[in-house]
Amino acid sequence: MKDLLPIPHPLSYNPAEEDPLYFYNNVTKPLIKPFIRLMQTGLVIDDHAVESLRTTIDSVLTSVTKGLAANPIIIDYQKIAYSENKAALIAEQESKCRTLDYYIKPYNRKNVLHNTYVINTLLNQNGLSKDKRTKWTINDIKKYKLIYNHQLLDDIINNTVQFNNPIILTAMKQLAQTKLDIYNKSKMQKVEEATLADLAPPFNPGSSLQKKKLFNHLGIPALKFSKKTGDPTWGREQIEEIKRVTPAENTDLHNLLQLFIDYSYAGIIKANFLEAFDTFTIDDSLKGNYRLLGAKSGRPTSNGPNMLNAPSTGSIYSKPLKKCFIAPPGYRVWSIDYSALNVMLQKESTYDENKQMIVSSSILPISSGVLTSNS
C-alpha cells in the first residue's frame, strides 16, 4: 500500500521542511474543483422516498416508545426510580415543613383570631361548648359577659390579661397547631397527589441524565466523559460499543441498547436529513456545504446540512435513507467504504507496531456510504 501513497514515507521525507506546498499541490489543490462541483451539483432527491423515510422514522419512534415500556430492564428501573423519586419528594417537602415554635405568638388582645381561640378554649374547659363562635370581638365578649361572668372575660375587656394564664397559653398553642397543620399539610399534599407519571414518567431515551442513572444502576462503566464536567456521557457511539461486547444471550440488554441506537439515529435523520430535505432541496437537488480540510485530522466536514452523517449499513434507517438519493441521467450511485481506512493508512505509513496489531486483530471489511461517479 505504501507504494500507492501520493506522499513519500514520513520517516524519510518531511514536506514541511523540504517542500511546504507539497501537501497542498498534491492533495488539497486537486480536490478543490471536485468539491466545488459536488456543492454545485448536490444530490438528486426522490420525493417519494423522502416521504417513505418520514413514515419509517415515525414508525420506528413509536416502536422505540413501545419497546422501552415493555423492556424488563426499563420496567425494573422505573420501579426503582419511582421509589427513589418519591423518597426524594418526601424529603424535599418535609424540609419545607415548619415546627410549632414558628407559629407560637404572644397573646394580642386586639387580634380577633386570638380572642376567638381564647374564648372558645375557656368555654370548652367549662362545659359551654354550645356557646362557641367562629369569631369573638371585644363587643361580643362584653355582651357575653352579661350571660357568663368569668374573670378572664373581665381581664380581656379591661386589657389586664396575664400572659401566663393557663387558658391563654393553651389557646395560643392550639392556634399555632392549627396553622402548623394547615401549612404542613399543603406541603405533604404534593406527595399524596403525585402520580406514577409524575414520579416515574416514561423513560426518555434522549435524556442524558436518565441514561446516566440507568447505566449506573446496571453497573455498566462509562466509556467516555465530558471534558467540561467530567461526568459520564452516553452518546450513540458509546452505546454501540457496549452493544458490540454484550453477549447475544443477554436479550433484554441487547434489545434495550438497540432501541437507544434506533432513537439516536432517528434524531439524526430528522434533524440532519428530513429537515434538510425540506429546507435545502432546490430543483429536486439537495445542496450542502463542504469544507475540504474541515477537521483537524484533515478529513472533510459538512454543514447546512451535514452530508457526512449518514447511518451505518447495519442501521434500520440505512436503506430508506439511501433510497432518497438517486443518480441523475448519465450517473450511477456506488456504495464503497473501507473499514478504519485512517488506521490502515497510518499503519502502512508509520510502521507503528501498536496500530499494526490493532489492524491485524480487529479490522473487518464493511460496505457503506455513497459515491457518485460517471456511469
TITOR-108666 format. One record per residue (C-alpha): residue in one letter; residue number from 1; x, y, z. Coordinates in pm, whole numbers, plus 32768, in hexadecimal, padded with zeros to 4 digits. Layout:
// residues N
+---+-----+------+------+------+
: r :   k :   xx :   yy :   zz :
+---+-----+------+------+------+
: a : NUM :    X :    Y :    Z :
...
+---+-----+------+------+------+
This chain:
// residues 375
+---+-----+------+------+------+
: r :   k :   xx :   yy :   zz :
+---+-----+------+------+------+
: m :   1 : 8000 : 8000 : 8000 :
: k :   2 : 811D : 80F1 : 804D :
: d :   3 : 8183 : 80F0 : 7EDF :
: l :   4 : 802C : 817E : 7E80 :
: l :   5 : 8033 : 82A3 : 7F6E :
: p :   6 : 8064 : 83FA : 7EC6 :
: i :   7 : 8146 : 8473 : 7FE0 :
: p :   8 : 829D : 83D9 : 8024 :
: h :   9 : 82C3 : 8316 : 8164 :
: p :  10 : 82C4 : 840C : 828E :
: l :  11 : 83ED : 835C : 832E :
: s :  12 : 84C9 : 83BF : 8208 :
: y :  13 : 8427 : 84FE : 818E :
: n :  14 : 8391 : 862A : 8244 :
: p :  15 : 82D4 : 870C : 8150 :
: a :  16 : 82BC : 8820 : 8254 :
: e :  17 : 8436 : 884D : 8244 :
: e :  18 : 8490 : 87FB : 80DC :
: d :  19 : 8356 : 8861 : 801F :
: p :  20 : 824C : 8915 : 80F3 :
: l :  21 : 8158 : 891A : 7FCC :
: y :  22 : 8177 : 87A7 : 7F83 :
: f :  23 : 8037 : 8741 : 8036 :
: y :  24 : 7F74 : 8864 : 7FA1 :
: n :  25 : 7FEC : 8826 : 7E3D :
: n :  26 : 7FC7 : 86AC : 7E45 :
: v :  27 : 7E96 : 8675 : 7F23 :
: t :  28 : 7DCD : 87AC : 7F6E :
: k :  29 : 7DDA : 8868 : 7E25 :
: p :  30 : 7D69 : 8744 : 7D4B :
: l :  31 : 7C36 : 871C : 7E2B :
: i :  32 : 7BC0 : 8886 : 7E1E :
: k :  33 : 7B0A : 886A : 7CD1 :
: p :  34 : 7A5D : 871E : 7D23 :
: f :  35 : 79E4 : 87AF : 7E6E :
: i :  36 : 795D : 88EA : 7DC8 :
: r :  37 : 78B6 : 8813 : 7CC0 :
: l :  38 : 7825 : 8739 : 7DD1 :
: m :  39 : 778B : 8869 : 7E7E :
: q :  40 : 7706 : 88F7 : 7D37 :
: t :  41 : 7672 : 87AF : 7CC2 :
: g :  42 : 75E7 : 8736 : 7E0E :
: l :  43 : 7538 : 85E9 : 7E34 :
: v :  44 : 73FD : 859E : 7D6E :
: i :  45 : 72DA : 854D : 7E56 :
: d :  46 : 71B6 : 845E : 7E2A :
: d :  47 : 708B : 8509 : 7ED1 :
: h :  48 : 6FCB : 83C3 : 7EF6 :
: a :  49 : 70F0 : 8322 : 7FA8 :
: v :  50 : 710A : 8450 : 808F :
: e :  51 : 6FA0 : 842B : 80F8 :
: s :  52 : 6FD6 : 82B5 : 8126 :
: l :  53 : 7101 : 8304 : 8204 :
: r :  54 : 702B : 83F7 : 82CE :
: t :  55 : 6F2C : 82E2 : 8303 :
: t :  56 : 7042 : 81F3 : 8366 :
: i :  57 : 70C6 : 82E9 : 8468 :
: d :  58 : 6F6E : 8318 : 8505 :
: s :  59 : 6F36 : 81A0 : 8508 :
: v :  60 : 7088 : 815A : 85A7 :
: l :  61 : 705B : 8265 : 86B3 :
: t :  62 : 6F0B : 81CB : 870A :
: s :  63 : 6FB2 : 8076 : 871D :
: v :  64 : 70C5 : 8104 : 87FA :
: t :  65 : 6FC3 : 8194 : 88EB :
: k :  66 : 6F07 : 8049 : 88FB :
: g :  67 : 7049 : 7F82 : 8914 :
: l :  68 : 70C9 : 8050 : 8A37 :
: a :  69 : 6F7F : 8030 : 8AF1 :
: a :  70 : 6F88 : 7EB5 : 8AC9 :
: n :  71 : 70FC : 7E7D : 8B0A :
: p :  72 : 7130 : 7DC4 : 8C58 :
: i :  73 : 7266 : 7E92 : 8CA8 :
: i :  74 : 71A9 : 7FDA : 8C7E :
: i :  75 : 707E : 7F52 : 8D42 :
: d :  76 : 7160 : 7EF9 : 8E69 :
: y :  77 : 7219 : 8043 : 8E4D :
: q :  78 : 70D1 : 8106 : 8E4D :
: k :  79 : 7067 : 8059 : 8F8F :
: i :  80 : 71AC : 80C0 : 9031 :
: a :  81 : 7190 : 821E : 8FA1 :
: y :  82 : 7030 : 823A : 902E :
: s :  83 : 70A2 : 81D9 : 918C :
: e :  84 : 71D3 : 82BB : 9180 :
: n :  85 : 7112 : 83E3 : 90F3 :
: k :  86 : 6FFC : 83B9 : 91F2 :
: a :  87 : 70F9 : 83AA : 930F :
: a :  88 : 71A5 : 84DE : 9283 :
: l :  89 : 7058 : 8595 : 9267 :
: i :  90 : 6FFD : 853B : 93CE :
: a :  91 : 7150 : 85B2 : 9449 :
: e :  92 : 712F : 86F3 : 9380 :
: q :  93 : 6FD3 : 8740 : 9404 :
: e :  94 : 702E : 86E3 : 9568 :
: s :  95 : 7152 : 87D3 : 9557 :
: k :  96 : 7056 : 88E6 : 9509 :
: c :  97 : 6F76 : 888D : 9630 :
: r :  98 : 6F78 : 896E : 9761 :
: t :  99 : 6F76 : 892B : 98D7 :
: l : 100 : 6E81 : 899D : 99E1 :
: d : 101 : 6F70 : 8AA6 : 9A62 :
: y : 102 : 6F52 : 8B5C : 9914 :
: y : 103 : 6DE2 : 8BA9 : 995A :
: i : 104 : 6DE5 : 8BDC : 9AD5 :
: k : 105 : 6D9F : 8D4D : 9B0C :
: p : 106 : 6D56 : 8E1E : 9C46 :
: y : 107 : 6BE6 : 8E63 : 9C84 :
: n : 108 : 6B6F : 8FA7 : 9BE6 :
: r : 109 : 6A25 : 9034 : 9C6C :
: k : 110 : 69EE : 90F8 : 9B27 :
: n : 111 : 6A03 : 8FBD : 9A54 :
: v : 112 : 68A3 : 8F31 : 9A1A :
: l : 113 : 692E : 8DD7 : 99C7 :
: h : 114 : 69ED : 8DCF : 9B11 :
: n : 115 : 68B5 : 8E2F : 9BD3 :
: t : 116 : 67E8 : 8D2D : 9B19 :
: y : 117 : 68D2 : 8C10 : 9B7A :
: v : 118 : 68EC : 8C8B : 9CE3 :
: i : 119 : 6774 : 8CA8 : 9D18 :
: n : 120 : 6728 : 8B5B : 9C6E :
: t : 121 : 6837 : 8AB2 : 9D41 :
: l : 122 : 679A : 8B49 : 9E79 :
: l : 123 : 6642 : 8ACA : 9E16 :
: n : 124 : 66C8 : 896D : 9DC5 :
: q : 125 : 6766 : 8951 : 9F1C :
: n : 126 : 6629 : 89BE : 9FCD :
: g : 127 : 652F : 88E2 : 9F15 :
: l : 128 : 64A0 : 89FD : 9E40 :
: s : 129 : 6508 : 897E : 9CE8 :
: k : 130 : 63AD : 89CE : 9C62 :
: d : 131 : 63FE : 8B41 : 9C87 :
: k : 132 : 6539 : 8B34 : 9BB3 :
: r : 133 : 654B : 8C1E : 9A85 :
: t : 134 : 6621 : 8C3E : 994F :
: k : 135 : 666C : 8DA7 : 99AA :
: w : 136 : 6684 : 8E61 : 9AF5 :
: t : 137 : 66AF : 8FDB : 9AF4 :
: i : 138 : 66D7 : 90AF : 9C32 :
: n : 139 : 656F : 911E : 9C0D :
: d : 140 : 6500 : 8FB2 : 9BF4 :
: i : 141 : 65C3 : 8F64 : 9D32 :
: k : 142 : 6525 : 908A : 9DEA :
: k : 143 : 63C9 : 9012 : 9D8B :
: y : 144 : 6414 : 8EAA : 9DE7 :
: k : 145 : 6497 : 8F17 : 9F3C :
: l : 146 : 6331 : 8F74 : 9F93 :
: i : 147 : 62D9 : 8E04 : 9F6A :
: y : 148 : 6413 : 8D5F : 9FED :
: n : 149 : 64E5 : 8E14 : A0EF :
: h : 150 : 6651 : 8DA9 : A0F4 :
: q : 151 : 678D : 8E5E : A165 :
: l : 152 : 683E : 8E1D : A01B :
: l : 153 : 672A : 8ED3 : 9F60 :
: d : 154 : 675F : 9001 : A044 :
: d : 155 : 68D4 : 8FF1 : A00D :
: i : 156 : 68A8 : 8FED : 9E93 :
: i : 157 : 67AF : 910C : 9E9A :
: n : 158 : 688B : 91D8 : 9F85 :
: n : 159 : 69CF : 9176 : 9ED8 :
: t : 160 : 6A61 : 90E4 : A018 :
: v : 161 : 6A9F : 8F82 : 9F9C :
: q : 162 : 6BC1 : 8EC3 : A039 :
: f : 163 : 6C7E : 8E21 : 9F17 :
: n : 164 : 6CDC : 8CF3 : 9FE9 :
: n : 165 : 6B6C : 8CA5 : A01F :
: p : 166 : 6B43 : 8B2E : 9FD6 :
: i : 167 : 6A13 : 8B6B : 9EF8 :
: i : 168 : 6AD0 : 8C74 : 9E30 :
: l : 169 : 6BFD : 8B8C : 9E05 :
: t : 170 : 6B21 : 8A66 : 9D9C :
: a : 171 : 6A5D : 8B39 : 9CA4 :
: m : 172 : 6B93 : 8BCC : 9C00 :
: k : 173 : 6C2B : 8A71 : 9BE2 :
: q : 174 : 6AEE : 89EB : 9B3F :
: l : 175 : 6AED : 8B0F : 9A4B :
: a : 176 : 6C5A : 8ACE : 99F5 :
: q : 177 : 6C11 : 895A : 99C4 :
: t : 178 : 6AF0 : 89A8 : 98D9 :
: k : 179 : 6BC8 : 8A8C : 9805 :
: l : 180 : 6CE2 : 898F : 9807 :
: d : 181 : 6BFE : 8874 : 9796 :
: i : 182 : 6B70 : 8944 : 9679 :
: y : 183 : 6CC9 : 89AA : 95FD :
: n : 184 : 6D6F : 8855 : 961B :
: k : 185 : 6C47 : 87A5 : 9580 :
: s : 186 : 6C62 : 8886 : 944E :
: k : 187 : 6DCA : 8813 : 9427 :
: m : 188 : 6D90 : 86A1 : 945A :
: q : 189 : 6C5C : 86AD : 937C :
: k : 190 : 6D4A : 86BD : 9255 :
: v : 191 : 6DC7 : 8566 : 92B8 :
: e : 192 : 6C65 : 84DC : 92D4 :
: e : 193 : 6C01 : 856D : 9184 :
: a : 194 : 6D3C : 84FC : 90CB :
: t : 195 : 6CE3 : 83F8 : 8FC5 :
: l : 196 : 6DAF : 82E3 : 8F27 :
: a : 197 : 6DDC : 83C0 : 8DF5 :
: d : 198 : 6E61 : 84D8 : 8ED4 :
: l : 199 : 6F59 : 8401 : 8F95 :
: a : 200 : 6FBC : 8311 : 8E80 :
: p : 201 : 6F61 : 83A4 : 8D2B :
: p : 202 : 6F9F : 82CE : 8BF4 :
: f : 203 : 7113 : 829C : 8BBC :
: n : 204 : 719D : 83A4 : 8AD1 :
: p : 205 : 72B5 : 8311 : 89F9 :
: g : 206 : 731C : 8474 : 89A0 :
: s : 207 : 7365 : 84CC : 8B0B :
: s : 208 : 74D9 : 84B1 : 8B5A :
: l : 209 : 7489 : 84C3 : 8CCE :
: q : 210 : 7396 : 839F : 8CC1 :
: k : 211 : 748B : 82CD : 8BF8 :
: k : 212 : 759F : 8325 : 8CED :
: k : 213 : 74C8 : 82AF : 8E11 :
: l : 214 : 745C : 8175 : 8D56 :
: f : 215 : 75BC : 8106 : 8CFA :
: n : 216 : 7631 : 8154 : 8E59 :
: h : 217 : 7516 : 807A : 8EDE :
: l : 218 : 757E : 7F64 : 8DEE :
: g : 219 : 76E8 : 7F83 : 8E5B :
: i : 220 : 7761 : 7FC9 : 8CF9 :
: p : 221 : 7896 : 80A9 : 8CFF :
: a : 222 : 78A3 : 81DB : 8C1F :
: l : 223 : 7989 : 81DA : 8AF1 :
: k : 224 : 799B : 8352 : 8ACE :
: f : 225 : 798D : 847E : 8BB5 :
: s : 226 : 793A : 85ED : 8B81 :
: k : 227 : 7A70 : 86C6 : 8B66 :
: k : 228 : 79B9 : 87E3 : 8C13 :
: t : 229 : 790D : 8732 : 8D35 :
: g : 230 : 79B9 : 85E2 : 8D46 :
: d : 231 : 7864 : 8538 : 8D4A :
: p : 232 : 7829 : 83F9 : 8C80 :
: t : 233 : 7799 : 8430 : 8B25 :
: w : 234 : 76C5 : 8330 : 8A71 :
: g : 235 : 76C5 : 8384 : 8901 :
: r : 236 : 7664 : 8296 : 87EF :
: e : 237 : 77CB : 8228 : 87AD :
: q : 238 : 77FB : 81C3 : 8918 :
: i : 239 : 76B2 : 8105 : 891A :
: e : 240 : 770B : 8057 : 87D4 :
: e : 241 : 7854 : 7FE6 : 886D :
: i : 242 : 77A1 : 7F5F : 89A2 :
: k : 243 : 76AC : 7EA7 : 88C1 :
: r : 244 : 77CF : 7E15 : 87FB :
: v : 245 : 7868 : 7D76 : 8931 :
: t : 246 : 771A : 7D10 : 89CD :
: p : 247 : 76DB : 7B9A : 89A5 :
: a : 248 : 75BB : 7B50 : 88BB :
: e : 249 : 7518 : 7A74 : 89C5 :
: n : 250 : 74E8 : 7BAB : 8A9D :
: t : 251 : 73B1 : 7BF2 : 89D2 :
: d : 252 : 7311 : 7CFE : 8AAA :
: l : 253 : 744B : 7DD6 : 8AB6 :
: h : 254 : 749A : 7D94 : 8949 :
: n : 255 : 733C : 7E04 : 88E2 :
: l : 256 : 7349 : 7F33 : 89C7 :
: l : 257 : 7493 : 7FAC : 8936 :
: q : 258 : 7409 : 7F82 : 87D7 :
: l : 259 : 72DB : 8056 : 8833 :
: f : 260 : 73C7 : 816B : 88A7 :
: i : 261 : 7489 : 8151 : 8761 :
: d : 262 : 734B : 815A : 8691 :
: y : 263 : 72D3 : 828D : 874F :
: s : 264 : 7421 : 833D : 8724 :
: y : 265 : 7426 : 8303 : 85AF :
: a : 266 : 72BC : 8374 : 8598 :
: g : 267 : 7323 : 84C1 : 862F :
: i : 268 : 7442 : 84E0 : 8537 :
: i : 269 : 7364 : 8487 : 8411 :
: k : 270 : 7257 : 857F : 847B :
: a : 271 : 7348 : 869E : 84C5 :
: n : 272 : 7450 : 8659 : 83BF :
: f : 273 : 738C : 85D1 : 829B :
: l : 274 : 7212 : 85FB : 82AC :
: e : 275 : 7232 : 8768 : 8311 :
: a : 276 : 7344 : 878D : 820D :
: f : 277 : 7268 : 86F2 : 8100 :
: d : 278 : 715D : 87F1 : 8154 :
: t : 279 : 724B : 8919 : 816F :
: f : 280 : 7373 : 88E6 : 8087 :
: t : 281 : 72DE : 882C : 7F5F :
: i : 282 : 72E2 : 890A : 7E2A :
: d : 283 : 725D : 8889 : 7CDC :
: d : 284 : 724F : 8726 : 7D67 :
: s : 285 : 73BE : 873B : 7DD0 :
: l : 286 : 743B : 8746 : 7F37 :
: k : 287 : 754E : 884A : 7F5F :
: g : 288 : 764D : 8841 : 8076 :
: n : 289 : 778C : 88F3 : 80D8 :
: y : 290 : 78D5 : 8836 : 80E8 :
: r : 291 : 7A1B : 889D : 818E :
: l : 292 : 7B3B : 87EF : 80E4 :
: l : 293 : 7C1C : 87E7 : 8219 :
: g : 294 : 7B10 : 882C : 831A :
: a : 295 : 7B86 : 873B : 8429 :
: k : 296 : 7CD2 : 8746 : 84E1 :
: s : 297 : 7D22 : 85F0 : 8454 :
: g : 298 : 7D05 : 867C : 82F3 :
: r : 299 : 7BBA : 85D4 : 82A8 :
: p : 300 : 7AA7 : 86A1 : 8200 :
: t : 301 : 7980 : 8723 : 82C6 :
: s : 302 : 782A : 8798 : 8259 :
: n : 303 : 770F : 8877 : 82D0 :
: g : 304 : 75CC : 8915 : 825B :
: p : 305 : 757B : 87EE : 8263 :
: n : 306 : 7686 : 86F9 : 82D7 :
: m : 307 : 76A2 : 860D : 81B0 :
: l : 308 : 779E : 8529 : 825C :
: n : 309 : 76CF : 84A3 : 837E :
: a : 310 : 760B : 8389 : 82DF :
: p : 311 : 75BC : 8253 : 83B1 :
: s : 312 : 768F : 811D : 8386 :
: t : 313 : 762E : 7FFE : 82A5 :
: g : 314 : 75AC : 7F31 : 83CB :
: s : 315 : 74B5 : 803D : 8435 :
: i : 316 : 7340 : 8018 : 83F1 :
: y : 317 : 734D : 8172 : 8355 :
: s : 318 : 7469 : 812B : 8264 :
: k : 319 : 73A5 : 80A5 : 813D :
: p : 320 : 7277 : 8191 : 815E :
: l : 321 : 7367 : 82B9 : 816A :
: k : 322 : 743F : 8248 : 8047 :
: k : 323 : 7308 : 8216 : 7F74 :
: c : 324 : 72CD : 838D : 7F93 :
: f : 325 : 7402 : 83D0 : 7EC0 :
: i : 326 : 73E9 : 8372 : 7D51 :
: a : 327 : 74E0 : 8390 : 7C35 :
: p : 328 : 749B : 84A0 : 7B30 :
: p : 329 : 74A3 : 8441 : 79BF :
: g : 330 : 75FB : 83C7 : 7959 :
: y : 331 : 7665 : 836B : 7ABB :
: r : 332 : 765C : 8243 : 7BA3 :
: v : 333 : 7663 : 822C : 7D1F :
: w : 334 : 7778 : 8155 : 7DAE :
: s : 335 : 7798 : 80E4 : 7F15 :
: i : 336 : 7904 : 80C1 : 7F7D :
: d : 337 : 79AB : 80D0 : 80D0 :
: y : 338 : 7AE9 : 8053 : 8177 :
: s : 339 : 7ACA : 7FFB : 82E3 :
: a : 340 : 7BB6 : 80CE : 83BA :
: l : 341 : 7C6E : 814F : 8287 :
: n : 342 : 7D1E : 825D : 8354 :
: v : 343 : 7DB3 : 815A : 843D :
: m : 344 : 7E1F : 807F : 831A :
: l : 345 : 7ECD : 81A1 : 826D :
: q : 346 : 7F79 : 8207 : 83B0 :
: k : 347 : 7FEA : 80A1 : 83E1 :
: e : 348 : 8083 : 8094 : 8284 :
: s : 349 : 8122 : 81ED : 8290 :
: t : 350 : 81B2 : 81EC : 83F1 :
: y : 351 : 8202 : 807E : 8434 :
: d : 352 : 8163 : 80B2 : 8589 :
: e : 353 : 8167 : 7F5B : 862F :
: n : 354 : 8039 : 7FA8 : 8709 :
: k : 355 : 7F68 : 8010 : 85DD :
: q : 356 : 7FDC : 7EDD : 851F :
: m : 357 : 7F60 : 7E03 : 863D :
: i : 358 : 7E11 : 7EBA : 8645 :
: v : 359 : 7DE0 : 7EA0 : 84CF :
: s : 360 : 7E40 : 7D32 : 84B9 :
: s : 361 : 7D61 : 7CD0 : 85DF :
: s : 362 : 7C27 : 7DA0 : 85B5 :
: i : 363 : 7BF7 : 7E33 : 8459 :
: l : 364 : 7AD5 : 7D9B : 839E :
: p : 365 : 7A69 : 7E07 : 8241 :
: i : 366 : 7914 : 7EAD : 8229 :
: s : 367 : 7852 : 7F5B : 8116 :
: s : 368 : 779B : 80A5 : 814C :
: g : 369 : 7795 : 820C : 80D6 :
: v : 370 : 773D : 82A4 : 7F88 :
: l : 371 : 7825 : 830D : 7E6F :
: t : 372 : 77A2 : 83AE : 7D2F :
: s : 373 : 7869 : 837A : 7BF2 :
: n : 374 : 7843 : 8371 : 7A79 :
: s : 375 : 7797 : 823C : 79F9 :
+---+-----+------+------+------+
